[in-house]
Amino acid sequence: MVNPMFHYSWLDKNPGPYRVGDRVAFRFGSADVVGVIIEDRGPLGRGRKRVYGIEFLMDDVSPAMYIELEYDDFRLVESPGSSNGN
């Protein structure tokens, strides 16, 4: 979710390849984890690559963690049941 105090109108005019709420997978240390995009940070990465804020859980007891990754450092994960069109 974009903080309205820091809303950048360029983001509205230039949507990225991913959306807030998308489930994504990426490597974190030695583990593959799945998280949810909670923020589109805009073109802040190397060479103005788009950066996304992602929240994820490492296990069932630790609090949620937050990381910012460039769009090509993760991949979209299909939600359960989304592949059958229902």
PDB file of N, CA, C and O in Angstrom:
ATOM      1  N   MET A   1       0.848  -1.171   0.000  1.00  0.00           N
ATOM      2  CA  MET A   1       0.000   0.000   0.000  1.00  0.00           C
ATOM      3  C   MET A   1       0.895   1.236   0.000  1.00  0.00           C
ATOM      4  O   MET A   1       1.843   1.323   0.780  1.00  0.00           O
ATOM      5  N   VAL A   2       0.598   2.160  -0.852  1.00  0.00           N
ATOM      6  CA  VAL A   2       1.403   3.367  -0.953  1.00  0.00           C
ATOM      7  C   VAL A   2       0.944   4.356   0.107  1.00  0.00           C
ATOM      8  O   VAL A   2      -0.250   4.624   0.236  1.00  0.00           O
ATOM      9  N   ASN A   3       1.879   4.891   0.857  1.00  0.00           N
ATOM     10  CA  ASN A   3       1.578   5.905   1.857  1.00  0.00           C
ATOM     11  C   ASN A   3       1.085   7.146   1.124  1.00  0.00           C
ATOM     12  O   ASN A   3       1.811   7.675   0.282  1.00  0.00           O
ATOM     13  N   PRO A   4      -0.140   7.638   1.416  1.00  0.00           N
ATOM     14  CA  PRO A   4      -0.664   8.784   0.672  1.00  0.00           C
ATOM     15  C   PRO A   4       0.154  10.050   0.838  1.00  0.00           C
ATOM     16  O   PRO A   4       0.093  10.934  -0.016  1.00  0.00           O
ATOM     17  N   MET A   5       0.916  10.159   1.913  1.00  0.00           N
ATOM     18  CA  MET A   5       1.756  11.337   2.105  1.00  0.00           C
ATOM     19  C   MET A   5       2.924  11.348   1.132  1.00  0.00           C
ATOM     20  O   MET A   5       3.484  12.405   0.840  1.00  0.00           O
ATOM     21  N   PHE A   6       3.291  10.173   0.629  1.00  0.00           N
ATOM     22  CA  PHE A   6       4.430  10.049  -0.271  1.00  0.00           C
ATOM     23  C   PHE A   6       4.007   9.519  -1.633  1.00  0.00           C
ATOM     24  O   PHE A   6       4.815   8.936  -2.357  1.00  0.00           O
ATOM     25  N   HIS A   7       2.738   9.721  -1.981  1.00  0.00           N
ATOM     26  CA  HIS A   7       2.236   9.196  -3.245  1.00  0.00           C
ATOM     27  C   HIS A   7       2.926   9.895  -4.416  1.00  0.00           C
ATOM     28  O   HIS A   7       3.061  11.118  -4.444  1.00  0.00           O
ATOM     29  N   TYR A   8       3.346   9.105  -5.354  1.00  0.00           N
ATOM     30  CA  TYR A   8       4.096   9.575  -6.511  1.00  0.00           C
ATOM     31  C   TYR A   8       3.195   9.369  -7.722  1.00  0.00           C
ATOM     32  O   TYR A   8       2.991   8.231  -8.145  1.00  0.00           O
ATOM     33  N   SER A   9       2.647  10.451  -8.294  1.00  0.00           N
ATOM     34  CA  SER A   9       1.668  10.327  -9.378  1.00  0.00           C
ATOM     35  C   SER A   9       2.218   9.596 -10.598  1.00  0.00           C
ATOM     36  O   SER A   9       1.443   9.054 -11.387  1.00  0.00           O
ATOM     37  N   TRP A  10       3.534   9.569 -10.770  1.00  0.00           N
ATOM     38  CA  TRP A  10       4.139   8.850 -11.879  1.00  0.00           C
ATOM     39  C   TRP A  10       3.734   7.379 -11.839  1.00  0.00           C
ATOM     40  O   TRP A  10       3.563   6.756 -12.887  1.00  0.00           O
ATOM     41  N   LEU A  11       3.579   6.816 -10.633  1.00  0.00           N
ATOM     42  CA  LEU A  11       3.212   5.407 -10.504  1.00  0.00           C
ATOM     43  C   LEU A  11       1.839   5.131 -11.104  1.00  0.00           C
ATOM     44  O   LEU A  11       1.627   4.079 -11.705  1.00  0.00           O
ATOM     45  N   ASP A  12       0.900   6.070 -10.945  1.00  0.00           N
ATOM     46  CA  ASP A  12      -0.436   5.894 -11.521  1.00  0.00           C
ATOM     47  C   ASP A  12      -0.386   5.898 -13.043  1.00  0.00           C
ATOM     48  O   ASP A  12      -1.126   5.162 -13.696  1.00  0.00           O
ATOM     49  N   LYS A  13       0.470   6.713 -13.595  1.00  0.00           N
ATOM     50  CA  LYS A  13       0.555   6.856 -15.046  1.00  0.00           C
ATOM     51  C   LYS A  13       1.416   5.774 -15.687  1.00  0.00           C
ATOM     52  O   LYS A  13       1.334   5.559 -16.896  1.00  0.00           O
ATOM     53  N   ASN A  14       2.232   5.095 -14.903  1.00  0.00           N
ATOM     54  CA  ASN A  14       3.168   4.088 -15.415  1.00  0.00           C
ATOM     55  C   ASN A  14       3.097   2.814 -14.582  1.00  0.00           C
ATOM     56  O   ASN A  14       4.026   2.521 -13.829  1.00  0.00           O
ATOM     57  N   PRO A  15       2.011   2.052 -14.703  1.00  0.00           N
ATOM     58  CA  PRO A  15       1.907   0.828 -13.897  1.00  0.00           C
ATOM     59  C   PRO A  15       3.008  -0.162 -14.241  1.00  0.00           C
ATOM     60  O   PRO A  15       3.399  -0.299 -15.400  1.00  0.00           O
ATOM     61  N   GLY A  16       3.490  -0.835 -13.240  1.00  0.00           N
ATOM     62  CA  GLY A  16       4.557  -1.810 -13.431  1.00  0.00           C
ATOM     63  C   GLY A  16       4.020  -3.184 -13.773  1.00  0.00           C
ATOM     64  O   GLY A  16       2.811  -3.368 -13.915  1.00  0.00           O
ATOM     65  N   PRO A  17       4.916  -4.150 -13.906  1.00  0.00           N
ATOM     66  CA  PRO A  17       4.497  -5.507 -14.273  1.00  0.00           C
ATOM     67  C   PRO A  17       3.790  -6.252 -13.145  1.00  0.00           C
ATOM     68  O   PRO A  17       3.142  -7.269 -13.391  1.00  0.00           O
ATOM     69  N   TYR A  18       3.905  -5.759 -11.912  1.00  0.00           N
ATOM     70  CA  TYR A  18       3.276  -6.403 -10.761  1.00  0.00           C
ATOM     71  C   TYR A  18       2.371  -5.400 -10.059  1.00  0.00           C
ATOM     72  O   TYR A  18       2.513  -4.190 -10.232  1.00  0.00           O
ATOM     73  N   ARG A  19       1.437  -5.921  -9.264  1.00  0.00           N
ATOM     74  CA  ARG A  19       0.471  -5.096  -8.553  1.00  0.00           C
ATOM     75  C   ARG A  19       0.549  -5.381  -7.049  1.00  0.00           C
ATOM     76  O   ARG A  19       0.966  -6.461  -6.630  1.00  0.00           O
ATOM     77  N   VAL A  20       0.146  -4.410  -6.261  1.00  0.00           N
ATOM     78  CA  VAL A  20       0.019  -4.621  -4.822  1.00  0.00           C
ATOM     79  C   VAL A  20      -0.968  -5.763  -4.620  1.00  0.00           C
ATOM     80  O   VAL A  20      -2.047  -5.770  -5.212  1.00  0.00           O
ATOM     81  N   GLY A  21      -0.599  -6.720  -3.789  1.00  0.00           N
ATOM     82  CA  GLY A  21      -1.425  -7.899  -3.533  1.00  0.00           C
ATOM     83  C   GLY A  21      -0.964  -9.142  -4.272  1.00  0.00           C
ATOM     84  O   GLY A  21      -1.381 -10.247  -3.923  1.00  0.00           O
ATOM     85  N   ASP A  22      -0.109  -8.996  -5.289  1.00  0.00           N
ATOM     86  CA  ASP A  22       0.421 -10.162  -6.008  1.00  0.00           C
ATOM     87  C   ASP A  22       1.294 -10.998  -5.084  1.00  0.00           C
ATOM     88  O   ASP A  22       2.057 -10.463  -4.279  1.00  0.00           O
ATOM     89  N   ARG A  23       1.174 -12.318  -5.210  1.00  0.00           N
ATOM     90  CA  ARG A  23       2.043 -13.238  -4.479  1.00  0.00           C
ATOM     91  C   ARG A  23       3.270 -13.500  -5.334  1.00  0.00           C
ATOM     92  O   ARG A  23       3.160 -13.786  -6.526  1.00  0.00           O
ATOM     93  N   VAL A  24       4.447 -13.400  -4.713  1.00  0.00           N
ATOM     94  CA  VAL A  24       5.701 -13.584  -5.439  1.00  0.00           C
ATOM     95  C   VAL A  24       6.643 -14.485  -4.652  1.00  0.00           C
ATOM     96  O   VAL A  24       6.536 -14.592  -3.430  1.00  0.00           O
ATOM     97  N   ALA A  25       7.570 -15.134  -5.362  1.00  0.00           N
ATOM     98  CA  ALA A  25       8.571 -16.002  -4.741  1.00  0.00           C
ATOM     99  C   ALA A  25       9.951 -15.439  -5.033  1.00  0.00           C
ATOM    100  O   ALA A  25      10.196 -14.867  -6.095  1.00  0.00           O
ATOM    101  N   PHE A  26      10.858 -15.614  -4.059  1.00  0.00           N
ATOM    102  CA  PHE A  26      12.234 -15.139  -4.217  1.00  0.00           C
ATOM    103  C   PHE A  26      13.130 -15.885  -3.244  1.00  0.00           C
ATOM    104  O   PHE A  26      12.654 -16.553  -2.327  1.00  0.00           O
ATOM    105  N   ARG A  27      14.419 -15.762  -3.454  1.00  0.00           N
ATOM    106  CA  ARG A  27      15.432 -16.392  -2.611  1.00  0.00           C
ATOM    107  C   ARG A  27      15.777 -15.435  -1.478  1.00  0.00           C
ATOM    108  O   ARG A  27      16.061 -14.262  -1.718  1.00  0.00           O
ATOM    109  N   PHE A  28      15.755 -15.933  -0.241  1.00  0.00           N
ATOM    110  CA  PHE A  28      16.128 -15.147   0.931  1.00  0.00           C
ATOM    111  C   PHE A  28      17.120 -15.986   1.731  1.00  0.00           C
ATOM    112  O   PHE A  28      16.729 -16.921   2.429  1.00  0.00           O
ATOM    113  N   GLY A  29      18.394 -15.651   1.628  1.00  0.00           N
ATOM    114  CA  GLY A  29      19.429 -16.487   2.242  1.00  0.00           C
ATOM    115  C   GLY A  29      19.479 -17.814   1.521  1.00  0.00           C
ATOM    116  O   GLY A  29      19.668 -17.865   0.306  1.00  0.00           O
ATOM    117  N   SER A  30      19.310 -18.888   2.271  1.00  0.00           N
ATOM    118  CA  SER A  30      19.342 -20.220   1.660  1.00  0.00           C
ATOM    119  C   SER A  30      17.944 -20.782   1.429  1.00  0.00           C
ATOM    120  O   SER A  30      17.795 -21.941   1.042  1.00  0.00           O
ATOM    121  N   ALA A  31      16.921 -19.965   1.664  1.00  0.00           N
ATOM    122  CA  ALA A  31      15.545 -20.445   1.544  1.00  0.00           C
ATOM    123  C   ALA A  31      14.815 -19.750   0.398  1.00  0.00           C
ATOM    124  O   ALA A  31      15.068 -18.586   0.089  1.00  0.00           O
ATOM    125  N   ASP A  32      13.908 -20.491  -0.221  1.00  0.00           N
ATOM    126  CA  ASP A  32      12.971 -19.901  -1.168  1.00  0.00           C
ATOM    127  C   ASP A  32      11.725 -19.539  -0.367  1.00  0.00           C
ATOM    128  O   ASP A  32      11.181 -20.384   0.344  1.00  0.00           O
ATOM    129  N   VAL A  33      11.269 -18.301  -0.474  1.00  0.00           N
ATOM    130  CA  VAL A  33      10.108 -17.851   0.289  1.00  0.00           C
ATOM    131  C   VAL A  33       9.066 -17.243  -0.642  1.00  0.00           C
ATOM    132  O   VAL A  33       9.368 -16.840  -1.765  1.00  0.00           O
ATOM    133  N   VAL A  34       7.846 -17.187  -0.152  1.00  0.00           N
ATOM    134  CA  VAL A  34       6.740 -16.563  -0.867  1.00  0.00           C
ATOM    135  C   VAL A  34       6.263 -15.385  -0.031  1.00  0.00           C
ATOM    136  O   VAL A  34       6.105 -15.488   1.185  1.00  0.00           O
ATOM    137  N   GLY A  35       6.039 -14.274  -0.701  1.00  0.00           N
ATOM    138  CA  GLY A  35       5.566 -13.086  -0.016  1.00  0.00           C
ATOM    139  C   GLY A  35       4.484 -12.395  -0.832  1.00  0.00           C
ATOM    140  O   GLY A  35       4.075 -12.871  -1.891  1.00  0.00           O
ATOM    141  N   VAL A  36       4.033 -11.261  -0.311  1.00  0.00           N
ATOM    142  CA  VAL A  36       2.992 -10.478  -0.962  1.00  0.00           C
ATOM    143  C   VAL A  36       3.521  -9.065  -1.198  1.00  0.00           C
ATOM    144  O   VAL A  36       4.099  -8.452  -0.300  1.00  0.00           O
ATOM    145  N   ILE A  37       3.323  -8.563  -2.396  1.00  0.00           N
ATOM    146  CA  ILE A  37       3.728  -7.182  -2.689  1.00  0.00           C
ATOM    147  C   ILE A  37       2.805  -6.251  -1.929  1.00  0.00           C
ATOM    148  O   ILE A  37       1.584  -6.323  -2.073  1.00  0.00           O
ATOM    149  N   ILE A  38       3.391  -5.371  -1.113  1.00  0.00           N
ATOM    150  CA  ILE A  38       2.580  -4.416  -0.363  1.00  0.00           C
ATOM    151  C   ILE A  38       2.828  -2.978  -0.804  1.00  0.00           C
ATOM    152  O   ILE A  38       2.121  -2.065  -0.378  1.00  0.00           O
ATOM    153  N   GLU A  39       3.839  -2.773  -1.664  1.00  0.00           N
ATOM    154  CA  GLU A  39       4.128  -1.414  -2.097  1.00  0.00           C
ATOM    155  C   GLU A  39       4.898  -1.408  -3.410  1.00  0.00           C
ATOM    156  O   GLU A  39       5.815  -2.206  -3.608  1.00  0.00           O
ATOM    157  N   ASP A  40       4.520  -0.510  -4.294  1.00  0.00           N
ATOM    158  CA  ASP A  40       5.263  -0.256  -5.523  1.00  0.00           C
ATOM    159  C   ASP A  40       6.086   0.992  -5.251  1.00  0.00           C
ATOM    160  O   ASP A  40       5.529   2.081  -5.109  1.00  0.00           O
ATOM    161  N   ARG A  41       7.402   0.849  -5.176  1.00  0.00           N
ATOM    162  CA  ARG A  41       8.277   1.961  -4.794  1.00  0.00           C
ATOM    163  C   ARG A  41       8.719   2.807  -5.983  1.00  0.00           C
ATOM    164  O   ARG A  41       9.286   3.884  -5.802  1.00  0.00           O
ATOM    165  N   GLY A  42       8.461   2.325  -7.194  1.00  0.00           N
ATOM    166  CA  GLY A  42       8.827   3.102  -8.374  1.00  0.00           C
ATOM    167  C   GLY A  42      10.225   2.774  -8.879  1.00  0.00           C
ATOM    168  O   GLY A  42      10.811   1.767  -8.483  1.00  0.00           O
ATOM    169  N   PRO A  43      10.762   3.623  -9.755  1.00  0.00           N
ATOM    170  CA  PRO A  43      12.042   3.359 -10.424  1.00  0.00           C
ATOM    171  C   PRO A  43      13.249   3.751  -9.563  1.00  0.00           C
ATOM    172  O   PRO A  43      13.984   4.681  -9.893  1.00  0.00           O
ATOM    173  N   LEU A  44      13.438   3.030  -8.460  1.00  0.00           N
ATOM    174  CA  LEU A  44      14.508   3.368  -7.515  1.00  0.00           C
ATOM    175  C   LEU A  44      15.723   2.457  -7.611  1.00  0.00           C
ATOM    176  O   LEU A  44      16.732   2.714  -6.954  1.00  0.00           O
ATOM    177  N   GLY A  45      15.652   1.404  -8.411  1.00  0.00           N
ATOM    178  CA  GLY A  45      16.724   0.424  -8.479  1.00  0.00           C
ATOM    179  C   GLY A  45      17.849   0.824  -9.417  1.00  0.00           C
ATOM    180  O   GLY A  45      17.847   1.909  -9.999  1.00  0.00           O
ATOM    181  N   ARG A  46      18.813  -0.085  -9.548  1.00  0.00           N
ATOM    182  CA  ARG A  46      19.940   0.135 -10.466  1.00  0.00           C
ATOM    183  C   ARG A  46      19.403   0.368 -11.866  1.00  0.00           C
ATOM    184  O   ARG A  46      18.558  -0.387 -12.346  1.00  0.00           O
ATOM    185  N   GLY A  47      19.889   1.405 -12.517  1.00  0.00           N
ATOM    186  CA  GLY A  47      19.421   1.707 -13.864  1.00  0.00           C
ATOM    187  C   GLY A  47      17.941   2.058 -13.907  1.00  0.00           C
ATOM    188  O   GLY A  47      17.289   1.870 -14.935  1.00  0.00           O
ATOM    189  N   ARG A  48      17.405   2.565 -12.806  1.00  0.00           N
ATOM    190  CA  ARG A  48      15.991   2.960 -12.671  1.00  0.00           C
ATOM    191  C   ARG A  48      15.033   1.781 -12.794  1.00  0.00           C
ATOM    192  O   ARG A  48      13.898   1.940 -13.243  1.00  0.00           O
ATOM    193  N   LYS A  49      15.496   0.592 -12.392  1.00  0.00           N
ATOM    194  CA  LYS A  49      14.596  -0.558 -12.359  1.00  0.00           C
ATOM    195  C   LYS A  49      13.537  -0.332 -11.279  1.00  0.00           C
ATOM    196  O   LYS A  49      13.790   0.303 -10.256  1.00  0.00           O
ATOM    197  N   ARG A  50      12.370  -0.859 -11.532  1.00  0.00           N
ATOM    198  CA  ARG A  50      11.262  -0.708 -10.586  1.00  0.00           C
ATOM    199  C   ARG A  50      11.521  -1.560  -9.352  1.00  0.00           C
ATOM    200  O   ARG A  50      11.988  -2.694  -9.455  1.00  0.00           O
ATOM    201  N   VAL A  51      11.215  -1.006  -8.188  1.00  0.00           N
ATOM    202  CA  VAL A  51      11.426  -1.671  -6.902  1.00  0.00           C
ATOM    203  C   VAL A  51      10.067  -1.882  -6.225  1.00  0.00           C
ATOM    204  O   VAL A  51       9.199  -1.011  -6.266  1.00  0.00           O
ATOM    205  N   TYR A  52       9.900  -3.046  -5.607  1.00  0.00           N
ATOM    206  CA  TYR A  52       8.666  -3.379  -4.900  1.00  0.00           C
ATOM    207  C   TYR A  52       8.976  -3.725  -3.447  1.00  0.00           C
ATOM    208  O   TYR A  52      10.002  -4.338  -3.153  1.00  0.00           O
ATOM    209  N   GLY A  53       8.082  -3.327  -2.539  1.00  0.00           N
ATOM    210  CA  GLY A  53       8.157  -3.715  -1.134  1.00  0.00           C
ATOM    211  C   GLY A  53       7.357  -4.989  -0.949  1.00  0.00           C
ATOM    212  O   GLY A  53       6.196  -5.065  -1.350  1.00  0.00           O
ATOM    213  N   ILE A  54       7.980  -5.992  -0.341  1.00  0.00           N
ATOM    214  CA  ILE A  54       7.367  -7.312  -0.189  1.00  0.00           C
ATOM    215  C   ILE A  54       7.378  -7.710   1.277  1.00  0.00           C
ATOM    216  O   ILE A  54       8.395  -7.573   1.957  1.00  0.00           O
ATOM    217  N   GLU A  55       6.252  -8.199   1.758  1.00  0.00           N
ATOM    218  CA  GLU A  55       6.142  -8.710   3.123  1.00  0.00           C
ATOM    219  C   GLU A  55       6.061 -10.232   3.052  1.00  0.00           C
ATOM    220  O   GLU A  55       5.362 -10.786   2.203  1.00  0.00           O
ATOM    221  N   PHE A  56       6.781 -10.903   3.951  1.00  0.00           N
ATOM    222  CA  PHE A  56       6.809 -12.369   3.917  1.00  0.00           C
ATOM    223  C   PHE A  56       7.049 -12.931   5.308  1.00  0.00           C
ATOM    224  O   PHE A  56       7.493 -12.222   6.211  1.00  0.00           O
ATOM    225  N   LEU A  57       6.750 -14.216   5.468  1.00  0.00           N
ATOM    226  CA  LEU A  57       6.976 -14.951   6.712  1.00  0.00           C
ATOM    227  C   LEU A  57       8.049 -16.004   6.480  1.00  0.00           C
ATOM    228  O   LEU A  57       8.027 -16.707   5.470  1.00  0.00           O
ATOM    229  N   MET A  58       8.975 -16.113   7.405  1.00  0.00           N
ATOM    230  CA  MET A  58       9.996 -17.162   7.319  1.00  0.00           C
ATOM    231  C   MET A  58       9.507 -18.468   7.934  1.00  0.00           C
ATOM    232  O   MET A  58       9.911 -19.552   7.511  1.00  0.00           O
ATOM    233  N   ASP A  59       8.627 -18.359   8.942  1.00  0.00           N
ATOM    234  CA  ASP A  59       8.082 -19.534   9.610  1.00  0.00           C
ATOM    235  C   ASP A  59       6.756 -19.144  10.247  1.00  0.00           C
ATOM    236  O   ASP A  59       6.276 -18.025  10.068  1.00  0.00           O
ATOM    237  N   ASP A  60       6.165 -20.079  10.994  1.00  0.00           N
ATOM    238  CA  ASP A  60       4.840 -19.842  11.585  1.00  0.00           C
ATOM    239  C   ASP A  60       4.875 -19.060  12.891  1.00  0.00           C
ATOM    240  O   ASP A  60       3.820 -18.678  13.397  1.00  0.00           O
ATOM    241  N   VAL A  61       6.052 -18.811  13.450  1.00  0.00           N
ATOM    242  CA  VAL A  61       6.107 -18.149  14.750  1.00  0.00           C
ATOM    243  C   VAL A  61       6.747 -16.764  14.718  1.00  0.00           C
ATOM    244  O   VAL A  61       6.513 -15.964  15.624  1.00  0.00           O
ATOM    245  N   SER A  62       7.529 -16.469  13.723  1.00  0.00           N
ATOM    246  CA  SER A  62       8.201 -15.169  13.630  1.00  0.00           C
ATOM    247  C   SER A  62       7.264 -14.117  13.046  1.00  0.00           C
ATOM    248  O   SER A  62       6.359 -14.445  12.279  1.00  0.00           O
ATOM    249  N   PRO A  63       7.481 -12.858  13.406  1.00  0.00           N
ATOM    250  CA  PRO A  63       6.668 -11.802  12.802  1.00  0.00           C
ATOM    251  C   PRO A  63       6.996 -11.632  11.315  1.00  0.00           C
ATOM    252  O   PRO A  63       8.035 -12.089  10.839  1.00  0.00           O
ATOM    253  N   ALA A  64       6.101 -10.976  10.604  1.00  0.00           N
ATOM    254  CA  ALA A  64       6.312 -10.731   9.178  1.00  0.00           C
ATOM    255  C   ALA A  64       7.565  -9.890   8.972  1.00  0.00           C
ATOM    256  O   ALA A  64       7.895  -9.032   9.790  1.00  0.00           O
ATOM    257  N   MET A  65       8.254 -10.149   7.869  1.00  0.00           N
ATOM    258  CA  MET A  65       9.450  -9.402   7.508  1.00  0.00           C
ATOM    259  C   MET A  65       9.150  -8.601   6.247  1.00  0.00           C
ATOM    260  O   MET A  65       8.212  -8.911   5.512  1.00  0.00           O
ATOM    261  N   TYR A  66       9.964  -7.555   6.001  1.00  0.00           N
ATOM    262  CA  TYR A  66       9.793  -6.682   4.848  1.00  0.00           C
ATOM    263  C   TYR A  66      11.111  -6.589   4.108  1.00  0.00           C
ATOM    264  O   TYR A  66      12.177  -6.483   4.715  1.00  0.00           O
ATOM    265  N   ILE A  67      11.021  -6.632   2.771  1.00  0.00           N
ATOM    266  CA  ILE A  67      12.212  -6.491   1.945  1.00  0.00           C
ATOM    267  C   ILE A  67      11.813  -5.706   0.693  1.00  0.00           C
ATOM    268  O   ILE A  67      10.668  -5.776   0.246  1.00  0.00           O
ATOM    269  N   GLU A  68      12.757  -4.969   0.138  1.00  0.00           N
ATOM    270  CA  GLU A  68      12.542  -4.287  -1.131  1.00  0.00           C
ATOM    271  C   GLU A  68      13.423  -4.942  -2.179  1.00  0.00           C
ATOM    272  O   GLU A  68      14.630  -5.093  -1.987  1.00  0.00           O
ATOM    273  N   LEU A  69      12.804  -5.333  -3.300  1.00  0.00           N
ATOM    274  CA  LEU A  69      13.510  -6.025  -4.372  1.00  0.00           C
ATOM    275  C   LEU A  69      13.178  -5.394  -5.712  1.00  0.00           C
ATOM    276  O   LEU A  69      12.079  -4.881  -5.920  1.00  0.00           O
ATOM    277  N   GLU A  70      14.157  -5.441  -6.625  1.00  0.00           N
ATOM    278  CA  GLU A  70      13.902  -5.034  -7.998  1.00  0.00           C
ATOM    279  C   GLU A  70      13.003  -6.072  -8.659  1.00  0.00           C
ATOM    280  O   GLU A  70      13.017  -7.245  -8.285  1.00  0.00           O
ATOM    281  N   TYR A  71      12.226  -5.636  -9.637  1.00  0.00           N
ATOM    282  CA  TYR A  71      11.219  -6.501 -10.250  1.00  0.00           C
ATOM    283  C   TYR A  71      11.782  -7.793 -10.834  1.00  0.00           C
ATOM    284  O   TYR A  71      11.057  -8.783 -10.933  1.00  0.00           O
ATOM    285  N   ASP A  72      13.049  -7.808 -11.221  1.00  0.00           N
ATOM    286  CA  ASP A  72      13.590  -9.029 -11.822  1.00  0.00           C
ATOM    287  C   ASP A  72      14.258  -9.948 -10.794  1.00  0.00           C
ATOM    288  O   ASP A  72      14.887 -10.937 -11.169  1.00  0.00           O
ATOM    289  N   ASP A  73      14.127  -9.633  -9.507  1.00  0.00           N
ATOM    290  CA  ASP A  73      14.685 -10.478  -8.452  1.00  0.00           C
ATOM    291  C   ASP A  73      13.647 -11.413  -7.837  1.00  0.00           C
ATOM    292  O   ASP A  73      13.951 -12.120  -6.876  1.00  0.00           O
ATOM    293  N   PHE A  74      12.430 -11.428  -8.371  1.00  0.00           N
ATOM    294  CA  PHE A  74      11.388 -12.336  -7.891  1.00  0.00           C
ATOM    295  C   PHE A  74      10.502 -12.733  -9.056  1.00  0.00           C
ATOM    296  O   PHE A  74      10.611 -12.185 -10.153  1.00  0.00           O
ATOM    297  N   ARG A  75       9.616 -13.700  -8.802  1.00  0.00           N
ATOM    298  CA  ARG A  75       8.704 -14.151  -9.858  1.00  0.00           C
ATOM    299  C   ARG A  75       7.292 -14.279  -9.281  1.00  0.00           C
ATOM    300  O   ARG A  75       7.115 -14.517  -8.086  1.00  0.00           O
ATOM    301  N   LEU A  76       6.308 -14.118 -10.137  1.00  0.00           N
ATOM    302  CA  LEU A  76       4.918 -14.210  -9.743  1.00  0.00           C
ATOM    303  C   LEU A  76       4.575 -15.653  -9.396  1.00  0.00           C
ATOM    304  O   LEU A  76       5.014 -16.585 -10.071  1.00  0.00           O
ATOM    305  N   VAL A  77       3.790 -15.829  -8.341  1.00  0.00           N
ATOM    306  CA  VAL A  77       3.325 -17.150  -7.920  1.00  0.00           C
ATOM    307  C   VAL A  77       1.818 -17.184  -8.113  1.00  0.00           C
ATOM    308  O   VAL A  77       1.114 -16.270  -7.683  1.00  0.00           O
ATOM    309  N   GLU A  78       1.327 -18.218  -8.750  1.00  0.00           N
ATOM    310  CA  GLU A  78      -0.113 -18.344  -8.938  1.00  0.00           C
ATOM    311  C   GLU A  78      -0.778 -18.655  -7.617  1.00  0.00           C
ATOM    312  O   GLU A  78      -0.269 -19.440  -6.816  1.00  0.00           O
ATOM    313  N   SER A  79      -1.917 -18.033  -7.400  1.00  0.00           N
ATOM    314  CA  SER A  79      -2.711 -18.332  -6.206  1.00  0.00           C
ATOM    315  C   SER A  79      -3.356 -19.697  -6.383  1.00  0.00           C
ATOM    316  O   SER A  79      -3.663 -20.093  -7.507  1.00  0.00           O
ATOM    317  N   PRO A  80      -3.566 -20.428  -5.280  1.00  0.00           N
ATOM    318  CA  PRO A  80      -4.218 -21.727  -5.401  1.00  0.00           C
ATOM    319  C   PRO A  80      -5.588 -21.577  -6.059  1.00  0.00           C
ATOM    320  O   PRO A  80      -6.378 -20.724  -5.653  1.00  0.00           O
ATOM    321  N   GLY A  81      -5.871 -22.387  -7.057  1.00  0.00           N
ATOM    322  CA  GLY A  81      -7.157 -22.354  -7.745  1.00  0.00           C
ATOM    323  C   GLY A  81      -7.240 -21.372  -8.882  1.00  0.00           C
ATOM    324  O   GLY A  81      -8.239 -21.358  -9.601  1.00  0.00           O
ATOM    325  N   SER A  82      -6.217 -20.542  -9.077  1.00  0.00           N
ATOM    326  CA  SER A  82      -6.301 -19.530 -10.146  1.00  0.00           C
ATOM    327  C   SER A  82      -6.030 -20.104 -11.526  1.00  0.00           C
ATOM    328  O   SER A  82      -6.407 -19.493 -12.526  1.00  0.00           O
ATOM    329  N   SER A  83      -5.393 -21.251 -11.607  1.00  0.00           N
ATOM    330  CA  SER A  83      -5.026 -21.816 -12.918  1.00  0.00           C
ATOM    331  C   SER A  83      -6.194 -22.490 -13.629  1.00  0.00           C
ATOM    332  O   SER A  83      -6.106 -22.751 -14.829  1.00  0.00           O
ATOM    333  N   ASN A  84      -7.288 -22.779 -12.922  1.00  0.00           N
ATOM    334  CA  ASN A  84      -8.397 -23.473 -13.564  1.00  0.00           C
ATOM    335  C   ASN A  84      -9.467 -22.516 -14.075  1.00  0.00           C
ATOM    336  O   ASN A  84     -10.471 -22.973 -14.621  1.00  0.00           O
ATOM    337  N   GLY A  85      -9.290 -21.213 -13.920  1.00  0.00           N
ATOM    338  CA  GLY A  85     -10.224 -20.253 -14.456  1.00  0.00           C
ATOM    339  C   GLY A  85     -11.439 -20.005 -13.604  1.00  0.00           C
ATOM    340  O   GLY A  85     -12.322 -19.250 -14.009  1.00  0.00           O
ATOM    341  N   ASN A  86     -11.520 -20.619 -12.421  1.00  0.00           N
ATOM    342  CA  ASN A  86     -12.674 -20.410 -11.527  1.00  0.00           C
ATOM    343  C   ASN A  86     -12.391 -19.380 -10.488  1.00  0.00           C
ATOM    344  O   ASN A  86     -13.252 -19.085  -9.659  1.00  0.00           O
TER     345      ASN A  86
END
